[in-house]
Amino acid sequence: MTHTSGARRLRAAAAAFGVAALLLTTAACGSGEDSAASDTPAAVNDEYTETARKLIAAGTGGMLYFEGKEADITLDKIKVYEEWSGPTTSVKPPANGKLNIIVCKIGTSCEEVGKRATAIAEKLGWSAEILDGQGTPEGYQKALATAAANKPTAVITVAIPENQVADGIAELQKAKIPVVGVSAVAEGGAVGYDAHVSSRETFQAVLATAKAVADSNGKAKVVFLWDVGYPHLVEALNASKRVLAGCTGCELLEVRERTLAQAVDPIEMQNITTSLIQKHGDKLQYILTPYGNGVESVIAAIRAAGRNDIKVLSKNAEPERLGSVAAGDQLADFGAIRGWNAYAAIDQVGRLAAGQPALPDAEQGIPATVFDKTNAPKDGAVDWNGYVNYAERYEKMWSEAR
């Protein structure tokens, strides 16, 4: 996929979305009698469903954008991405930087972010080391202690809640070592990260909910099979529940909680999924998950129960999940443009190392896209720079900085 073809696709998606919006506005206007009819519960739900359908259509192969606080996201605030939304000025990256990157758990999408950040750092002439948080509070704390002993220029964490590592953050900050949290929300505690980088997980989760609404024609019966051990995932769940509630013909059957440790245990995930099928029977239509870990086991349990009518949605656009979508085993997956968050994290490090303020999430500008069977690559390989060449933008910005 070339940058040019990506731009053409974006313009086409934007045009399609604009025409659909015009048609919806026109349909909503008219005589007083028509207006009154459109206020009926069924008509309101139909309009909400159509909004979801148009967003998903525009975001499938194109990109969608949301500017503002993700916790407050609603469908009407989502726009088609049309031009560069990231920062345009920065600072010159420090020379000979030394970076420690603590990922939530090796073998997850956290590690991919860590590897991308490592490659960017090395391109800048820095050294970089990935530390495994092992998916537990104890592992996170141990990794931060190791980072403090290493005395790096800065530390980046990936999907590690502030409240679980407050002491470690405080120790690093005492040593004048800035800490950037990727996929972690500001929790308002006494100690927190010096900067944050959103991976747009709330945005992606909302798009997954919109897909279920659109796919079901406003009649989705949903289970959120969710990890509530991370504040950013709790935020994503709450926003998704609010968006689902806007569909008056839809129904939230249950929020079934489970941990990351359970997600990566195939037997545990199959047992949980089987219990959901047995509990909700034919009412169960959609299972939404917070990340790709464990989805294969969910699909296996659905097949074993002979319930091929149950549709599974995940997010973060992990290659394995995109391959599953392409094969028709999974309804859809969603991704904030992958790799952009790694560049944004390195940019935050540079700003902090230079004594400059960090950027808020809204100014990092990361858009999201939708994958279904029509556009998901079979091998899971996506040319993310074909959507928007964020790498070129950041590198040019850094090279021009003084």
Contacts in CASP RR format, 6 or more apart in sequence:
PFRMAT RR
TARGET T0000
AUTHOR 0000-0000-0000
METHOD contacts of the structure
MODEL  1
MTHTSGARRLRAAAAAFGVAALLLTTAACGSGEDSAASDTPAAVNDEYTE
TARKLIAAGTGGMLYFEGKEADITLDKIKVYEEWSGPTTSVKPPANGKLN
IIVCKIGTSCEEVGKRATAIAEKLGWSAEILDGQGTPEGYQKALATAAAN
KPTAVITVAIPENQVADGIAELQKAKIPVVGVSAVAEGGAVGYDAHVSSR
ETFQAVLATAKAVADSNGKAKVVFLWDVGYPHLVEALNASKRVLAGCTGC
ELLEVRERTLAQAVDPIEMQNITTSLIQKHGDKLQYILTPYGNGVESVIA
AIRAAGRNDIKVLSKNAEPERLGSVAAGDQLADFGAIRGWNAYAAIDQVG
RLAAGQPALPDAEQGIPATVFDKTNAPKDGAVDWNGYVNYAERYEKMWSE
AR
1 383 0 8 1.000
1 386 0 8 1.000
1 387 0 8 1.000
2 386 0 8 1.000
3 385 0 8 1.000
3 386 0 8 1.000
3 388 0 8 1.000
3 389 0 8 1.000
5 386 0 8 1.000
6 62 0 8 1.000
6 386 0 8 1.000
6 387 0 8 1.000
9 61 0 8 1.000
9 62 0 8 1.000
10 62 0 8 1.000
10 63 0 8 1.000
10 80 0 8 1.000
10 81 0 8 1.000
10 82 0 8 1.000
10 387 0 8 1.000
11 82 0 8 1.000
13 57 0 8 1.000
13 58 0 8 1.000
13 59 0 8 1.000
13 60 0 8 1.000
13 61 0 8 1.000
13 62 0 8 1.000
13 63 0 8 1.000
13 80 0 8 1.000
14 58 0 8 1.000
14 80 0 8 1.000
14 82 0 8 1.000
16 57 0 8 1.000
16 58 0 8 1.000
17 54 0 8 1.000
17 55 0 8 1.000
17 57 0 8 1.000
17 58 0 8 1.000
17 80 0 8 1.000
18 80 0 8 1.000
20 50 0 8 1.000
20 54 0 8 1.000
20 57 0 8 1.000
21 54 0 8 1.000
24 47 0 8 1.000
24 50 0 8 1.000
24 51 0 8 1.000
24 54 0 8 1.000
27 38 0 8 1.000
28 35 0 8 1.000
28 38 0 8 1.000
28 47 0 8 1.000
29 35 0 8 1.000
37 43 0 8 1.000
38 44 0 8 1.000
38 47 0 8 1.000
41 248 0 8 1.000
44 248 0 8 1.000
45 218 0 8 1.000
45 247 0 8 1.000
45 248 0 8 1.000
45 249 0 8 1.000
46 218 0 8 1.000
48 75 0 8 1.000
48 213 0 8 1.000
48 218 0 8 1.000
48 246 0 8 1.000
48 247 0 8 1.000
48 248 0 8 1.000
49 213 0 8 1.000
49 214 0 8 1.000
49 217 0 8 1.000
49 218 0 8 1.000
49 247 0 8 1.000
51 75 0 8 1.000
51 76 0 8 1.000
52 75 0 8 1.000
52 210 0 8 1.000
52 211 0 8 1.000
52 213 0 8 1.000
52 214 0 8 1.000
52 218 0 8 1.000
52 247 0 8 1.000
53 214 0 8 1.000
55 64 0 8 1.000
55 75 0 8 1.000
55 78 0 8 1.000
55 207 0 8 1.000
55 210 0 8 1.000
55 214 0 8 1.000
56 207 0 8 1.000
56 210 0 8 1.000
56 211 0 8 1.000
56 214 0 8 1.000
56 370 0 8 1.000
58 64 0 8 1.000
58 80 0 8 1.000
59 80 0 8 1.000
59 207 0 8 1.000
59 368 0 8 1.000
59 369 0 8 1.000
59 370 0 8 1.000
60 369 0 8 1.000
60 370 0 8 1.000
60 371 0 8 1.000
60 372 0 8 1.000
60 374 0 8 1.000
60 375 0 8 1.000
61 369 0 8 1.000
61 370 0 8 1.000
61 371 0 8 1.000
61 375 0 8 1.000
62 80 0 8 1.000
62 81 0 8 1.000
62 369 0 8 1.000
62 370 0 8 1.000
62 387 0 8 1.000
63 80 0 8 1.000
63 81 0 8 1.000
63 337 0 8 1.000
63 367 0 8 1.000
63 368 0 8 1.000
63 369 0 8 1.000
63 387 0 8 1.000
63 388 0 8 1.000
64 78 0 8 1.000
64 79 0 8 1.000
64 80 0 8 1.000
64 81 0 8 1.000
64 203 0 8 1.000
64 207 0 8 1.000
64 367 0 8 1.000
64 368 0 8 1.000
64 369 0 8 1.000
64 370 0 8 1.000
65 78 0 8 1.000
65 79 0 8 1.000
65 80 0 8 1.000
65 81 0 8 1.000
65 85 0 8 1.000
65 365 0 8 1.000
65 367 0 8 1.000
65 368 0 8 1.000
66 73 0 8 1.000
66 77 0 8 1.000
66 78 0 8 1.000
66 79 0 8 1.000
66 200 0 8 1.000
66 203 0 8 1.000
66 368 0 8 1.000
67 79 0 8 1.000
67 85 0 8 1.000
67 362 0 8 1.000
67 365 0 8 1.000
68 77 0 8 1.000
68 361 0 8 1.000
68 362 0 8 1.000
69 362 0 8 1.000
70 198 0 8 1.000
70 200 0 8 1.000
70 202 0 8 1.000
70 203 0 8 1.000
70 235 0 8 1.000
70 239 0 8 1.000
70 361 0 8 1.000
71 185 0 8 1.000
71 202 0 8 1.000
71 235 0 8 1.000
71 238 0 8 1.000
71 239 0 8 1.000
72 239 0 8 1.000
73 202 0 8 1.000
73 203 0 8 1.000
73 206 0 8 1.000
73 239 0 8 1.000
73 243 0 8 1.000
74 242 0 8 1.000
74 243 0 8 1.000
75 206 0 8 1.000
75 210 0 8 1.000
75 243 0 8 1.000
78 203 0 8 1.000
78 206 0 8 1.000
78 207 0 8 1.000
81 367 0 8 1.000
81 388 0 8 1.000
84 388 0 8 1.000
84 393 0 8 1.000
85 365 0 8 1.000
85 366 0 8 1.000
85 367 0 8 1.000
86 363 0 8 1.000
86 364 0 8 1.000
86 365 0 8 1.000
86 366 0 8 1.000
86 390 0 8 1.000
86 393 0 8 1.000
87 347 0 8 1.000
87 359 0 8 1.000
87 363 0 8 1.000
87 364 0 8 1.000
87 397 0 8 1.000
88 397 0 8 1.000
89 397 0 8 1.000
89 401 0 8 1.000
90 347 0 8 1.000
90 350 0 8 1.000
90 351 0 8 1.000
90 394 0 8 1.000
90 397 0 8 1.000
90 398 0 8 1.000
90 401 0 8 1.000
91 350 0 8 1.000
91 351 0 8 1.000
91 354 0 8 1.000
91 356 0 8 1.000
91 401 0 8 1.000
92 354 0 8 1.000
92 398 0 8 1.000
92 401 0 8 1.000
92 402 0 8 1.000
93 124 0 8 1.000
93 126 0 8 1.000
93 346 0 8 1.000
93 349 0 8 1.000
93 350 0 8 1.000
93 353 0 8 1.000
93 398 0 8 1.000
93 401 0 8 1.000
94 153 0 8 1.000
94 350 0 8 1.000
94 353 0 8 1.000
94 354 0 8 1.000
96 125 0 8 1.000
96 126 0 8 1.000
97 121 0 8 1.000
97 124 0 8 1.000
97 125 0 8 1.000
97 126 0 8 1.000
97 127 0 8 1.000
97 152 0 8 1.000
97 153 0 8 1.000
97 154 0 8 1.000
97 353 0 8 1.000
98 126 0 8 1.000
98 127 0 8 1.000
98 128 0 8 1.000
98 150 0 8 1.000
98 151 0 8 1.000
98 152 0 8 1.000
98 153 0 8 1.000
99 117 0 8 1.000
99 118 0 8 1.000
99 121 0 8 1.000
99 126 0 8 1.000
99 127 0 8 1.000
99 128 0 8 1.000
99 129 0 8 1.000
99 152 0 8 1.000
99 153 0 8 1.000
99 154 0 8 1.000
99 155 0 8 1.000
99 156 0 8 1.000
99 349 0 8 1.000
100 128 0 8 1.000
100 129 0 8 1.000
100 131 0 8 1.000
100 146 0 8 1.000
100 147 0 8 1.000
100 150 0 8 1.000
100 152 0 8 1.000
100 154 0 8 1.000
100 155 0 8 1.000
100 156 0 8 1.000
101 114 0 8 1.000
101 117 0 8 1.000
101 118 0 8 1.000
101 128 0 8 1.000
101 129 0 8 1.000
101 130 0 8 1.000
101 131 0 8 1.000
101 155 0 8 1.000
101 156 0 8 1.000
101 157 0 8 1.000
101 158 0 8 1.000
102 130 0 8 1.000
102 131 0 8 1.000
102 132 0 8 1.000
102 133 0 8 1.000
102 140 0 8 1.000
102 143 0 8 1.000
102 144 0 8 1.000
102 147 0 8 1.000
102 155 0 8 1.000
102 156 0 8 1.000
102 157 0 8 1.000
102 158 0 8 1.000
102 160 0 8 1.000
103 110 0 8 1.000
103 111 0 8 1.000
103 113 0 8 1.000
103 114 0 8 1.000
103 130 0 8 1.000
103 131 0 8 1.000
103 132 0 8 1.000
103 133 0 8 1.000
103 157 0 8 1.000
103 158 0 8 1.000
103 159 0 8 1.000
104 110 0 8 1.000
104 133 0 8 1.000
104 135 0 8 1.000
104 140 0 8 1.000
104 158 0 8 1.000
104 159 0 8 1.000
104 160 0 8 1.000
104 260 0 8 1.000
105 111 0 8 1.000
105 132 0 8 1.000
105 133 0 8 1.000
105 134 0 8 1.000
105 135 0 8 1.000
105 260 0 8 1.000
105 264 0 8 1.000
106 130 0 8 1.000
106 132 0 8 1.000
106 133 0 8 1.000
106 134 0 8 1.000
108 159 0 8 1.000
108 260 0 8 1.000
108 264 0 8 1.000
108 291 0 8 1.000
108 293 0 8 1.000
109 291 0 8 1.000
109 292 0 8 1.000
109 316 0 8 1.000
109 318 0 8 1.000
110 158 0 8 1.000
110 159 0 8 1.000
110 183 0 8 1.000
111 130 0 8 1.000
112 318 0 8 1.000
112 338 0 8 1.000
113 158 0 8 1.000
113 182 0 8 1.000
113 183 0 8 1.000
113 199 0 8 1.000
113 339 0 8 1.000
113 341 0 8 1.000
113 342 0 8 1.000
113 345 0 8 1.000
114 130 0 8 1.000
114 156 0 8 1.000
114 158 0 8 1.000
114 342 0 8 1.000
115 130 0 8 1.000
116 338 0 8 1.000
116 339 0 8 1.000
116 342 0 8 1.000
117 128 0 8 1.000
117 156 0 8 1.000
117 342 0 8 1.000
117 345 0 8 1.000
117 346 0 8 1.000
118 128 0 8 1.000
118 130 0 8 1.000
120 342 0 8 1.000
120 343 0 8 1.000
120 346 0 8 1.000
121 127 0 8 1.000
121 128 0 8 1.000
121 346 0 8 1.000
122 128 0 8 1.000
123 395 0 8 1.000
124 346 0 8 1.000
124 398 0 8 1.000
126 153 0 8 1.000
129 150 0 8 1.000
129 152 0 8 1.000
131 143 0 8 1.000
131 146 0 8 1.000
131 147 0 8 1.000
132 139 0 8 1.000
132 143 0 8 1.000
133 139 0 8 1.000
133 140 0 8 1.000
133 142 0 8 1.000
133 143 0 8 1.000
133 160 0 8 1.000
134 140 0 8 1.000
134 142 0 8 1.000
134 143 0 8 1.000
135 260 0 8 1.000
135 261 0 8 1.000
136 261 0 8 1.000
137 164 0 8 1.000
137 165 0 8 1.000
140 157 0 8 1.000
140 160 0 8 1.000
140 164 0 8 1.000
140 165 0 8 1.000
141 164 0 8 1.000
141 165 0 8 1.000
141 167 0 8 1.000
141 168 0 8 1.000
144 155 0 8 1.000
144 157 0 8 1.000
144 165 0 8 1.000
144 168 0 8 1.000
144 169 0 8 1.000
144 171 0 8 1.000
144 172 0 8 1.000
145 168 0 8 1.000
145 171 0 8 1.000
147 155 0 8 1.000
147 172 0 8 1.000
147 177 0 8 1.000
148 168 0 8 1.000
148 171 0 8 1.000
148 172 0 8 1.000
148 175 0 8 1.000
148 177 0 8 1.000
151 175 0 8 1.000
151 177 0 8 1.000
152 177 0 8 1.000
153 177 0 8 1.000
153 349 0 8 1.000
153 353 0 8 1.000
154 177 0 8 1.000
154 178 0 8 1.000
154 179 0 8 1.000
154 180 0 8 1.000
154 349 0 8 1.000
154 350 0 8 1.000
154 352 0 8 1.000
154 353 0 8 1.000
155 172 0 8 1.000
155 177 0 8 1.000
155 178 0 8 1.000
155 179 0 8 1.000
155 180 0 8 1.000
156 179 0 8 1.000
156 180 0 8 1.000
156 181 0 8 1.000
156 182 0 8 1.000
156 345 0 8 1.000
156 346 0 8 1.000
156 349 0 8 1.000
157 165 0 8 1.000
157 179 0 8 1.000
157 180 0 8 1.000
157 181 0 8 1.000
157 182 0 8 1.000
157 184 0 8 1.000
157 193 0 8 1.000
158 181 0 8 1.000
158 182 0 8 1.000
158 183 0 8 1.000
159 182 0 8 1.000
159 183 0 8 1.000
159 184 0 8 1.000
159 230 0 8 1.000
159 232 0 8 1.000
160 181 0 8 1.000
160 184 0 8 1.000
161 184 0 8 1.000
161 187 0 8 1.000
161 229 0 8 1.000
161 230 0 8 1.000
161 231 0 8 1.000
161 232 0 8 1.000
162 169 0 8 1.000
162 184 0 8 1.000
162 186 0 8 1.000
162 187 0 8 1.000
162 188 0 8 1.000
162 189 0 8 1.000
162 191 0 8 1.000
162 192 0 8 1.000
162 193 0 8 1.000
162 231 0 8 1.000
163 187 0 8 1.000
163 189 0 8 1.000
163 231 0 8 1.000
166 189 0 8 1.000
166 190 0 8 1.000
166 191 0 8 1.000
166 192 0 8 1.000
167 191 0 8 1.000
169 179 0 8 1.000
169 191 0 8 1.000
169 192 0 8 1.000
169 193 0 8 1.000
170 191 0 8 1.000
172 178 0 8 1.000
172 179 0 8 1.000
173 179 0 8 1.000
173 191 0 8 1.000
173 194 0 8 1.000
178 194 0 8 1.000
178 195 0 8 1.000
178 349 0 8 1.000
178 352 0 8 1.000
178 353 0 8 1.000
179 192 0 8 1.000
179 193 0 8 1.000
179 194 0 8 1.000
180 193 0 8 1.000
180 194 0 8 1.000
180 195 0 8 1.000
180 196 0 8 1.000
180 197 0 8 1.000
180 345 0 8 1.000
180 348 0 8 1.000
180 349 0 8 1.000
180 352 0 8 1.000
180 358 0 8 1.000
181 193 0 8 1.000
181 195 0 8 1.000
181 196 0 8 1.000
181 197 0 8 1.000
181 345 0 8 1.000
182 196 0 8 1.000
182 197 0 8 1.000
182 199 0 8 1.000
182 341 0 8 1.000
182 342 0 8 1.000
182 345 0 8 1.000
183 197 0 8 1.000
183 198 0 8 1.000
183 199 0 8 1.000
183 201 0 8 1.000
183 230 0 8 1.000
183 232 0 8 1.000
183 341 0 8 1.000
184 193 0 8 1.000
184 196 0 8 1.000
184 230 0 8 1.000
184 231 0 8 1.000
184 232 0 8 1.000
185 196 0 8 1.000
185 231 0 8 1.000
185 232 0 8 1.000
185 235 0 8 1.000
186 192 0 8 1.000
186 193 0 8 1.000
186 196 0 8 1.000
187 231 0 8 1.000
194 352 0 8 1.000
194 358 0 8 1.000
195 348 0 8 1.000
195 351 0 8 1.000
195 352 0 8 1.000
195 358 0 8 1.000
195 359 0 8 1.000
196 358 0 8 1.000
196 360 0 8 1.000
196 361 0 8 1.000
197 341 0 8 1.000
197 344 0 8 1.000
197 345 0 8 1.000
197 348 0 8 1.000
197 361 0 8 1.000
197 364 0 8 1.000
198 232 0 8 1.000
198 336 0 8 1.000
198 341 0 8 1.000
198 361 0 8 1.000
198 364 0 8 1.000
198 366 0 8 1.000
199 316 0 8 1.000
199 336 0 8 1.000
199 341 0 8 1.000
199 366 0 8 1.000
200 335 0 8 1.000
200 336 0 8 1.000
200 341 0 8 1.000
200 366 0 8 1.000
200 367 0 8 1.000
200 368 0 8 1.000
201 232 0 8 1.000
201 233 0 8 1.000
201 236 0 8 1.000
201 290 0 8 1.000
201 315 0 8 1.000
201 316 0 8 1.000
201 336 0 8 1.000
202 232 0 8 1.000
202 235 0 8 1.000
202 236 0 8 1.000
202 239 0 8 1.000
203 336 0 8 1.000
203 368 0 8 1.000
204 236 0 8 1.000
204 315 0 8 1.000
204 316 0 8 1.000
204 334 0 8 1.000
204 335 0 8 1.000
204 336 0 8 1.000
204 368 0 8 1.000
205 236 0 8 1.000
205 237 0 8 1.000
205 239 0 8 1.000
205 240 0 8 1.000
205 288 0 8 1.000
205 290 0 8 1.000
205 315 0 8 1.000
205 334 0 8 1.000
206 236 0 8 1.000
206 239 0 8 1.000
206 240 0 8 1.000
206 243 0 8 1.000
207 315 0 8 1.000
207 334 0 8 1.000
207 368 0 8 1.000
207 370 0 8 1.000
208 240 0 8 1.000
208 288 0 8 1.000
208 313 0 8 1.000
208 314 0 8 1.000
208 315 0 8 1.000
208 332 0 8 1.000
208 334 0 8 1.000
209 222 0 8 1.000
209 240 0 8 1.000
209 243 0 8 1.000
209 244 0 8 1.000
209 288 0 8 1.000
210 243 0 8 1.000
211 313 0 8 1.000
211 331 0 8 1.000
211 332 0 8 1.000
211 334 0 8 1.000
211 370 0 8 1.000
211 372 0 8 1.000
212 220 0 8 1.000
212 222 0 8 1.000
212 244 0 8 1.000
212 250 0 8 1.000
212 285 0 8 1.000
212 286 0 8 1.000
212 288 0 8 1.000
212 311 0 8 1.000
212 313 0 8 1.000
213 220 0 8 1.000
213 243 0 8 1.000
213 244 0 8 1.000
213 247 0 8 1.000
213 250 0 8 1.000
215 286 0 8 1.000
215 311 0 8 1.000
215 331 0 8 1.000
216 250 0 8 1.000
216 285 0 8 1.000
216 286 0 8 1.000
218 247 0 8 1.000
218 249 0 8 1.000
218 250 0 8 1.000
219 249 0 8 1.000
219 250 0 8 1.000
220 244 0 8 1.000
220 247 0 8 1.000
220 250 0 8 1.000
220 251 0 8 1.000
220 285 0 8 1.000
220 286 0 8 1.000
221 250 0 8 1.000
221 251 0 8 1.000
221 253 0 8 1.000
221 280 0 8 1.000
221 283 0 8 1.000
221 284 0 8 1.000
221 285 0 8 1.000
221 286 0 8 1.000
222 244 0 8 1.000
222 250 0 8 1.000
222 251 0 8 1.000
222 252 0 8 1.000
222 253 0 8 1.000
222 285 0 8 1.000
222 286 0 8 1.000
222 287 0 8 1.000
222 288 0 8 1.000
223 253 0 8 1.000
223 254 0 8 1.000
223 255 0 8 1.000
223 256 0 8 1.000
223 276 0 8 1.000
223 280 0 8 1.000
223 284 0 8 1.000
223 286 0 8 1.000
223 287 0 8 1.000
223 288 0 8 1.000
224 237 0 8 1.000
224 240 0 8 1.000
224 241 0 8 1.000
224 252 0 8 1.000
224 254 0 8 1.000
224 255 0 8 1.000
224 256 0 8 1.000
224 288 0 8 1.000
225 256 0 8 1.000
225 258 0 8 1.000
225 272 0 8 1.000
225 273 0 8 1.000
225 276 0 8 1.000
225 287 0 8 1.000
225 288 0 8 1.000
225 289 0 8 1.000
225 298 0 8 1.000
226 233 0 8 1.000
226 237 0 8 1.000
226 255 0 8 1.000
226 256 0 8 1.000
226 257 0 8 1.000
226 258 0 8 1.000
226 288 0 8 1.000
226 289 0 8 1.000
226 290 0 8 1.000
227 233 0 8 1.000
227 257 0 8 1.000
227 258 0 8 1.000
227 259 0 8 1.000
227 260 0 8 1.000
227 263 0 8 1.000
227 290 0 8 1.000
227 291 0 8 1.000
228 234 0 8 1.000
228 237 0 8 1.000
228 257 0 8 1.000
229 259 0 8 1.000
229 260 0 8 1.000
233 290 0 8 1.000
236 290 0 8 1.000
237 255 0 8 1.000
237 290 0 8 1.000
240 288 0 8 1.000
241 252 0 8 1.000
241 255 0 8 1.000
244 250 0 8 1.000
244 252 0 8 1.000
245 252 0 8 1.000
251 283 0 8 1.000
253 280 0 8 1.000
253 283 0 8 1.000
253 284 0 8 1.000
254 276 0 8 1.000
254 279 0 8 1.000
254 280 0 8 1.000
256 272 0 8 1.000
256 276 0 8 1.000
258 268 0 8 1.000
258 269 0 8 1.000
258 272 0 8 1.000
260 293 0 8 1.000
262 268 0 8 1.000
262 269 0 8 1.000
262 272 0 8 1.000
263 269 0 8 1.000
263 291 0 8 1.000
263 292 0 8 1.000
263 293 0 8 1.000
263 294 0 8 1.000
264 293 0 8 1.000
264 294 0 8 1.000
266 294 0 8 1.000
266 296 0 8 1.000
266 297 0 8 1.000
266 300 0 8 1.000
267 297 0 8 1.000
268 297 0 8 1.000
269 294 0 8 1.000
269 297 0 8 1.000
269 298 0 8 1.000
269 301 0 8 1.000
270 297 0 8 1.000
270 298 0 8 1.000
270 300 0 8 1.000
270 301 0 8 1.000
270 304 0 8 1.000
271 301 0 8 1.000
273 287 0 8 1.000
273 297 0 8 1.000
273 298 0 8 1.000
273 301 0 8 1.000
273 302 0 8 1.000
274 301 0 8 1.000
274 304 0 8 1.000
274 305 0 8 1.000
276 284 0 8 1.000
276 287 0 8 1.000
277 284 0 8 1.000
277 301 0 8 1.000
277 302 0 8 1.000
277 305 0 8 1.000
277 307 0 8 1.000
277 310 0 8 1.000
284 307 0 8 1.000
284 310 0 8 1.000
285 309 0 8 1.000
285 310 0 8 1.000
285 311 0 8 1.000
286 310 0 8 1.000
286 311 0 8 1.000
286 312 0 8 1.000
286 313 0 8 1.000
286 331 0 8 1.000
287 298 0 8 1.000
287 302 0 8 1.000
287 310 0 8 1.000
287 311 0 8 1.000
287 312 0 8 1.000
287 313 0 8 1.000
288 312 0 8 1.000
288 313 0 8 1.000
288 314 0 8 1.000
289 295 0 8 1.000
289 298 0 8 1.000
289 312 0 8 1.000
289 313 0 8 1.000
289 314 0 8 1.000
289 315 0 8 1.000
290 314 0 8 1.000
290 315 0 8 1.000
291 314 0 8 1.000
291 315 0 8 1.000
291 316 0 8 1.000
291 318 0 8 1.000
292 314 0 8 1.000
292 315 0 8 1.000
292 316 0 8 1.000
292 318 0 8 1.000
292 320 0 8 1.000
292 321 0 8 1.000
295 312 0 8 1.000
295 314 0 8 1.000
295 321 0 8 1.000
295 324 0 8 1.000
295 330 0 8 1.000
296 320 0 8 1.000
296 324 0 8 1.000
298 312 0 8 1.000
299 312 0 8 1.000
299 324 0 8 1.000
299 329 0 8 1.000
299 330 0 8 1.000
302 308 0 8 1.000
302 310 0 8 1.000
302 312 0 8 1.000
311 330 0 8 1.000
311 331 0 8 1.000
312 329 0 8 1.000
312 330 0 8 1.000
312 331 0 8 1.000
313 330 0 8 1.000
313 331 0 8 1.000
313 332 0 8 1.000
313 333 0 8 1.000
313 334 0 8 1.000
314 321 0 8 1.000
314 330 0 8 1.000
314 333 0 8 1.000
314 334 0 8 1.000
315 333 0 8 1.000
315 334 0 8 1.000
315 335 0 8 1.000
316 333 0 8 1.000
316 334 0 8 1.000
316 335 0 8 1.000
317 333 0 8 1.000
317 334 0 8 1.000
317 335 0 8 1.000
317 338 0 8 1.000
317 369 0 8 1.000
317 371 0 8 1.000
317 382 0 8 1.000
318 333 0 8 1.000
319 379 0 8 1.000
319 380 0 8 1.000
319 381 0 8 1.000
319 382 0 8 1.000
320 380 0 8 1.000
321 330 0 8 1.000
321 333 0 8 1.000
322 333 0 8 1.000
322 371 0 8 1.000
322 376 0 8 1.000
322 377 0 8 1.000
322 380 0 8 1.000
322 382 0 8 1.000
323 376 0 8 1.000
323 377 0 8 1.000
323 378 0 8 1.000
323 379 0 8 1.000
323 380 0 8 1.000
324 330 0 8 1.000
324 333 0 8 1.000
325 331 0 8 1.000
325 332 0 8 1.000
325 333 0 8 1.000
325 371 0 8 1.000
325 372 0 8 1.000
325 373 0 8 1.000
325 376 0 8 1.000
326 373 0 8 1.000
326 376 0 8 1.000
326 377 0 8 1.000
326 378 0 8 1.000
326 380 0 8 1.000
327 378 0 8 1.000
328 373 0 8 1.000
331 372 0 8 1.000
332 370 0 8 1.000
332 371 0 8 1.000
332 372 0 8 1.000
333 371 0 8 1.000
333 376 0 8 1.000
334 368 0 8 1.000
334 369 0 8 1.000
334 370 0 8 1.000
334 371 0 8 1.000
335 368 0 8 1.000
335 369 0 8 1.000
335 370 0 8 1.000
335 371 0 8 1.000
336 366 0 8 1.000
336 367 0 8 1.000
336 368 0 8 1.000
337 366 0 8 1.000
337 367 0 8 1.000
337 368 0 8 1.000
337 369 0 8 1.000
337 384 0 8 1.000
337 387 0 8 1.000
337 388 0 8 1.000
337 390 0 8 1.000
338 382 0 8 1.000
338 384 0 8 1.000
339 384 0 8 1.000
339 390 0 8 1.000
340 364 0 8 1.000
340 366 0 8 1.000
340 384 0 8 1.000
340 390 0 8 1.000
341 364 0 8 1.000
341 366 0 8 1.000
343 390 0 8 1.000
343 391 0 8 1.000
343 394 0 8 1.000
344 359 0 8 1.000
344 364 0 8 1.000
344 366 0 8 1.000
346 394 0 8 1.000
347 359 0 8 1.000
347 394 0 8 1.000
347 397 0 8 1.000
347 398 0 8 1.000
348 358 0 8 1.000
348 359 0 8 1.000
350 356 0 8 1.000
351 357 0 8 1.000
351 358 0 8 1.000
351 359 0 8 1.000
352 358 0 8 1.000
367 387 0 8 1.000
367 388 0 8 1.000
369 387 0 8 1.000
384 390 0 8 1.000
385 391 0 8 1.000
385 392 0 8 1.000
END
